[in-house]
Amino acid sequence: MIRANSINTAVSYLAHLRAALNAAVEWGMLPRLPKIPKIKRGKGVKLMRGRAVTPVEFRAMLEATPAVVSEASAATWQFLLRGLWLSGLRLQEACLLHWDGYRGHTIDMDGKRPMFIIRGELEKGRQDRRLPMAPEFVALLATVPLEARSGPVFRPQAKRRGGPTPSLHRIGEVIAKIGEQAKVVVDADPRTGEPTKFASAHDLRRAFGYRWAPRVMPAILQKLMRHASIQTTMQYYVNIEADDVANALWAATSNTFSNSCDFEAAIEEATDS
């Protein structure tokens, strides 16, 4: 049984398996090639569920937080949401982030610019790294009093005062409930329009990537997002390319009509040409 985190991974595994079995047939180790089912990428399978949360939707999530976690705990959860929004950290990275010491990932404030110290033992890359953080996230960290800068950076409190600290899985569930409470739909059934997914922690990370893509080159965004592959980073530039093409199309016809979406003039020009 193949276990994979994505459809692309499963397709890759099956391709390698098929190649190995072909070689076994050629070498006489197997009488014939076994039938291997092909994975269809379209029907019933989505390569990516979710989208980037907009600033208006993010504010709605902050406002909806007390209704989900209680007024007493709301500030700690709102701080976590702002941290995810401004840092681009994965939820697990954020939960492991510490102000100092050797536990988890840490913050290095000693250099010219604040940095993340990513521990190789805590990520699949298995490599210690010192990586930059966005200035907006540095500004958020600056709101924390000096005497409180020890231990975990983010400490979302249980709904019940004095309750145990929520697990990573539970924190993810609560953020998804906040997205649902705020009615931030990030995916829906294309046939019925019914919501299939509400905003989650990963959709806040996506928003960070899309906000920074127009401002920096891909190699820099790759560092900010901590992507292992530049191909993963490049998906954040697709919308920018589409916008550039649209702007070029409108600019090419600017002598005939303004850029105020004068569609009737556009149709008339296309008809006459």
PyMOL commands that set and color helices and strands:
alter all, ss='L'
color gray80, all
select helices_A, chain A and resi 7-26+55-69+71-87+91-96+120-122+135-141+146-148+168-181+201-212+218-225+230-252+263-272
alter helices_A, ss='H'
color red, helices_A
select strands_A, chain A and resi 97-98+105-108+115-118+129-132+185-188+195-198
alter strands_A, ss='S'
color yellow, strands_A
deselect
rebuild
show_as cartoon
